[in-house]
Amino acid sequence: MKCISVYTDNFETFSDIFDRVVESPLEENEEQEVEGITISHSGDVPEHYLERMSQKPEVVVMKDKSRGLTILQHGKVFEILLPVLETA
Protein backbone atom coordinates (compact mmCIF):
# COMPACT_ATOMS: atom_id res chain seq x y z
CA MET A 1 0.00 0.00 0.00
CA LYS A 2 1.14 3.50 -0.81
CA CYS A 3 1.06 5.93 2.12
CA ILE A 4 0.44 9.66 1.78
CA SER A 5 0.90 11.67 4.98
CA VAL A 6 -1.07 14.87 5.56
CA TYR A 7 0.39 16.94 8.39
CA THR A 8 -2.58 18.46 10.20
CA ASP A 9 -4.71 17.52 13.18
CA ASN A 10 -7.72 19.45 11.87
CA PHE A 11 -10.31 17.09 10.36
CA GLU A 12 -12.18 19.89 8.60
CA THR A 13 -8.99 21.10 6.88
CA PHE A 14 -8.12 17.51 5.96
CA SER A 15 -11.59 16.97 4.49
CA ASP A 16 -11.33 20.14 2.43
CA ILE A 17 -8.12 19.03 0.69
CA PHE A 18 -8.67 15.25 0.71
CA ASP A 19 -9.69 14.87 -2.97
CA ARG A 20 -6.75 16.96 -4.21
CA VAL A 21 -4.32 15.01 -2.03
CA VAL A 22 -5.54 11.65 -3.33
CA GLU A 23 -5.32 12.84 -6.94
CA SER A 24 -1.84 14.43 -6.54
CA PRO A 25 0.80 12.54 -8.51
CA LEU A 26 3.48 12.42 -5.81
CA GLU A 27 6.76 10.58 -6.27
CA GLU A 28 8.09 8.55 -3.33
CA ASN A 29 9.51 10.82 -0.60
CA GLU A 30 8.22 13.93 -2.40
CA GLU A 31 6.63 16.73 -0.37
CA GLN A 32 4.11 19.29 -1.56
CA GLU A 33 2.02 21.97 0.05
CA VAL A 34 -1.75 22.11 -0.46
CA GLU A 35 -3.52 25.16 1.01
CA GLY A 36 -0.68 25.60 3.51
CA ILE A 37 -0.71 21.95 4.62
CA THR A 38 2.34 19.77 3.96
CA ILE A 39 1.67 16.43 2.32
CA SER A 40 4.21 13.78 1.46
CA HIS A 41 4.44 10.39 -0.19
CA SER A 42 5.81 8.31 2.67
CA GLY A 43 6.55 5.27 0.54
CA ASP A 44 4.98 1.85 0.67
CA VAL A 45 3.82 0.27 3.91
CA PRO A 46 3.46 -3.48 4.51
CA GLU A 47 0.02 -5.05 4.96
CA HIS A 48 0.58 -5.65 8.67
CA TYR A 49 1.09 -1.89 9.25
CA LEU A 50 -2.66 -1.25 9.00
CA GLU A 51 -3.44 -4.13 11.34
CA ARG A 52 -0.84 -3.00 13.88
CA MET A 53 -1.92 0.67 13.80
CA SER A 54 -5.65 -0.09 14.03
CA GLN A 55 -5.08 -1.90 17.33
CA LYS A 56 -3.72 1.24 19.00
CA PRO A 57 -6.33 3.17 21.03
CA GLU A 58 -5.02 6.58 19.90
CA VAL A 59 -5.48 5.77 16.19
CA VAL A 60 -8.73 6.52 14.36
CA VAL A 61 -9.38 4.32 11.31
CA MET A 62 -11.66 5.55 8.51
CA LYS A 63 -12.48 3.92 5.19
CA ASP A 64 -13.45 5.32 1.82
CA LYS A 65 -15.03 2.18 0.39
CA SER A 66 -15.84 3.74 -2.97
CA ARG A 67 -12.11 4.23 -3.65
CA GLY A 68 -10.73 1.39 -1.55
CA LEU A 69 -8.78 3.79 0.70
CA THR A 70 -8.04 3.58 4.39
CA ILE A 71 -7.29 6.70 6.44
CA LEU A 72 -5.47 6.61 9.76
CA GLN A 73 -5.50 9.64 12.04
CA HIS A 74 -3.14 9.87 14.97
CA GLY A 75 -1.38 12.76 16.62
CA LYS A 76 -1.02 15.59 14.13
CA VAL A 77 -1.06 13.48 10.98
CA PHE A 78 -3.53 11.74 8.70
CA GLU A 79 -2.18 8.81 6.69
CA ILE A 80 -4.01 7.85 3.51
CA LEU A 81 -3.30 4.24 2.54
CA LEU A 82 -3.89 3.59 -1.15
CA PRO A 83 -3.87 0.12 -2.68
CA VAL A 84 -1.07 -0.43 -5.17
CA LEU A 85 -2.34 -1.78 -8.46
CA GLU A 86 -0.15 -4.64 -9.61
CA THR A 87 0.63 -4.99 -13.30
CA ALA A 88 1.32 -8.31 -14.97
Backbone as CSV, one residue per row, in Angstrom:
resi,resn,N_x,N_y,N_z,CA_x,CA_y,CA_z,C_x,C_y,C_z
1,MET,0.836,-1.178,0.000,0.000,0.000,0.000,0.881,1.241,0.000
2,LYS,0.455,2.215,-0.760,1.142,3.501,-0.809,0.594,4.366,0.319
3,CYS,1.474,5.099,0.994,1.056,5.935,2.123,1.336,7.403,1.823
4,ILE,0.292,8.217,1.921,0.435,9.662,1.784,0.129,10.276,3.149
5,SER,1.072,11.021,3.684,0.900,11.669,4.982,0.437,13.106,4.785
6,VAL,-0.539,13.509,5.590,-1.069,14.870,5.559,-0.868,15.427,6.969
7,TYR,-0.022,16.441,7.082,0.395,16.937,8.389,-0.531,18.033,8.919
8,THR,-1.637,17.585,9.510,-2.585,18.461,10.201,-3.348,17.603,11.190
9,ASP,-3.841,18.228,12.239,-4.707,17.518,13.177,-6.138,18.044,13.089
10,ASN,-6.408,18.845,12.060,-7.715,19.453,11.871,-8.499,18.658,10.823
11,PHE,-9.550,17.945,11.278,-10.313,17.094,10.365,-10.995,17.900,9.266
12,GLU,-11.496,19.069,9.598,-12.177,19.894,8.596,-11.214,20.312,7.485
13,THR,-10.014,20.725,7.866,-8.993,21.095,6.877,-8.627,19.889,6.022
14,PHE,-8.436,18.746,6.676,-8.119,17.514,5.959,-9.212,17.179,4.953
15,SER,-10.467,17.273,5.377,-11.594,16.967,4.490,-11.632,17.898,3.287
16,ASP,-11.308,19.170,3.510,-11.332,20.145,2.431,-10.324,19.837,1.332
17,ILE,-9.168,19.272,1.687,-8.120,19.031,0.692,-7.990,17.559,0.294
18,PHE,-8.790,16.690,0.904,-8.672,15.246,0.705,-8.643,14.833,-0.773
19,ASP,-9.616,15.288,-1.564,-9.687,14.874,-2.973,-8.435,15.287,-3.743
20,ARG,-7.962,16.502,-3.506,-6.752,16.956,-4.212,-5.526,16.161,-3.791
21,VAL,-5.463,15.795,-2.518,-4.324,15.007,-2.028,-4.302,13.639,-2.694
22,VAL,-5.455,12.993,-2.739,-5.541,11.648,-3.330,-5.194,11.679,-4.823
23,GLU,-5.562,12.748,-5.497,-5.321,12.839,-6.936,-3.941,13.407,-7.282
24,SER,-3.183,13.863,-6.289,-1.845,14.425,-6.540,-0.877,13.329,-6.953
25,PRO,-0.172,13.545,-8.059,0.797,12.539,-8.511,2.147,12.734,-7.799
26,LEU,2.245,12.265,-6.575,3.479,12.416,-5.807,4.442,11.263,-6.086
27,GLU,5.712,11.594,-6.195,6.758,10.581,-6.269,7.120,10.177,-4.841
28,GLU,7.702,8.999,-4.669,8.093,8.552,-3.333,9.027,9.561,-2.676
29,ASN,8.768,9.860,-1.426,9.514,10.819,-0.595,9.379,12.271,-1.055
30,GLU,8.447,12.563,-1.947,8.222,13.933,-2.402,7.255,14.632,-1.457
31,GLU,7.526,15.897,-1.183,6.633,16.726,-0.369,6.025,17.823,-1.230
32,GLN,4.787,18.175,-0.917,4.106,19.293,-1.559,3.329,20.034,-0.491
33,GLU,2.865,21.216,-0.850,2.016,21.972,0.048,0.682,22.198,-0.647
34,VAL,-0.403,21.905,0.061,-1.754,22.108,-0.455,-2.479,22.985,0.563
35,GLU,-2.833,24.193,0.143,-3.515,25.156,1.011,-2.797,25.319,2.352
36,GLY,-1.475,25.384,2.310,-0.683,25.603,3.514,-0.419,24.365,4.343
37,ILE,-0.907,23.207,3.905,-0.715,21.948,4.621,0.320,21.106,3.865
38,THR,1.315,20.620,4.590,2.336,19.773,3.965,1.801,18.366,3.800
39,ILE,2.001,17.830,2.586,1.669,16.430,2.315,2.916,15.774,1.764
40,SER,3.053,14.482,2.012,4.211,13.779,1.462,3.868,12.330,1.165
41,HIS,4.555,11.809,0.154,4.444,10.390,-0.189,5.448,9.693,0.711
42,SER,4.949,8.946,1.672,5.814,8.312,2.671,6.285,6.920,2.260
43,GLY,6.101,6.576,1.009,6.552,5.270,0.536,5.484,4.207,0.710
44,ASP,5.892,2.981,0.531,4.985,1.850,0.667,5.031,1.322,2.093
45,VAL,3.886,0.878,2.588,3.822,0.270,3.913,3.367,-1.178,3.751
46,PRO,3.871,-2.069,4.599,3.458,-3.476,4.511,2.019,-3.661,4.990
47,GLU,1.409,-4.756,4.600,0.020,-5.048,4.956,-0.191,-5.050,6.466
48,HIS,0.762,-5.559,7.223,0.577,-5.653,8.675,0.612,-4.279,9.362
49,TYR,1.055,-3.234,8.674,1.087,-1.890,9.250,-0.323,-1.443,9.635
50,LEU,-1.267,-1.632,8.732,-2.655,-1.248,8.998,-3.207,-2.014,10.195
51,GLU,-2.963,-3.300,10.233,-3.440,-4.131,11.341,-2.835,-3.669,12.672
52,ARG,-1.543,-3.421,12.667,-0.841,-2.996,13.884,-1.332,-1.628,14.363
53,MET,-1.481,-0.682,13.429,-1.915,0.668,13.795,-3.372,0.690,14.279
54,SER,-4.229,-0.111,13.667,-5.647,-0.088,14.031,-5.897,-0.659,15.423
55,GLN,-4.929,-1.351,15.983,-5.077,-1.896,17.335,-4.725,-0.881,18.413
56,LYS,-4.107,0.230,18.030,-3.716,1.245,19.003,-4.916,2.125,19.343
57,PRO,-5.145,2.387,20.644,-6.329,3.167,21.025,-6.293,4.625,20.561
58,GLU,-5.111,5.170,20.306,-5.018,6.576,19.903,-5.156,6.779,18.395
59,VAL,-5.380,5.698,17.644,-5.482,5.771,16.190,-6.939,5.630,15.759
60,VAL,-7.383,6.581,14.941,-8.733,6.524,14.363,-8.592,5.954,12.958
61,VAL,-9.414,4.958,12.633,-9.378,4.325,11.310,-10.666,4.672,10.574
62,MET,-10.508,5.216,9.363,-11.658,5.554,8.513,-11.467,4.871,7.163
63,LYS,-12.552,4.563,6.501,-12.476,3.920,5.188,-13.285,4.696,4.167
64,ASP,-12.728,4.787,2.966,-13.447,5.323,1.817,-13.658,4.120,0.906
65,LYS,-14.780,3.430,1.109,-15.028,2.176,0.392,-15.151,2.368,-1.112
66,SER,-15.663,3.515,-1.540,-15.841,3.741,-2.971,-14.505,3.770,-3.708
67,ARG,-13.439,4.172,-3.026,-12.113,4.233,-3.649,-11.153,3.171,-3.119
68,GLY,-11.585,2.419,-2.118,-10.728,1.395,-1.549,-9.589,1.954,-0.706
69,LEU,-9.814,3.123,-0.100,-8.783,3.786,0.695,-9.032,3.579,2.177
70,THR,-7.954,3.588,2.936,-8.036,3.582,4.391,-7.310,4.820,4.884
71,ILE,-7.881,5.486,5.877,-7.286,6.698,6.440,-7.039,6.453,7.920
72,LEU,-5.824,6.695,8.350,-5.472,6.606,9.762,-5.230,8.019,10.272
73,GLN,-5.754,8.336,11.440,-5.498,9.638,12.037,-4.938,9.402,13.419
74,HIS,-3.762,9.971,13.661,-3.138,9.866,14.973,-2.206,11.055,15.156
75,GLY,-2.215,11.585,16.365,-1.380,12.756,16.625,-1.765,13.892,15.694
76,LYS,-0.782,14.456,15.040,-1.018,15.590,14.131,-0.836,15.190,12.681
77,VAL,-1.233,13.954,12.353,-1.062,13.479,10.980,-2.216,12.552,10.587
78,PHE,-2.612,12.684,9.330,-3.528,11.739,8.699,-2.688,10.944,7.713
79,GLU,-2.864,9.639,7.672,-2.176,8.808,6.691,-3.227,8.180,5.786
80,ILE,-3.091,8.426,4.496,-4.007,7.845,3.514,-3.293,6.651,2.901
81,LEU,-3.884,5.475,3.073,-3.305,4.239,2.539,-4.052,3.882,1.262
82,LEU,-3.314,3.877,0.152,-3.893,3.586,-1.155,-3.409,2.219,-1.625
83,PRO,-4.311,1.403,-2.143,-3.869,0.118,-2.676,-2.987,0.329,-3.897
84,VAL,-1.969,-0.501,-4.010,-1.069,-0.429,-5.168,-1.586,-1.419,-6.196
85,LEU,-1.859,-0.921,-7.382,-2.341,-1.782,-8.461,-1.155,-2.516,-9.069
86,GLU,-1.242,-3.839,-9.054,-0.154,-4.635,-9.613,-0.380,-4.828,-11.104
87,THR,0.723,-4.758,-11.862,0.632,-4.989,-13.295,1.321,-6.297,-13.631
88,ALA,0.773,-6.994,-14.598,1.320,-8.309,-14.968,2.493,-8.190,-15.904
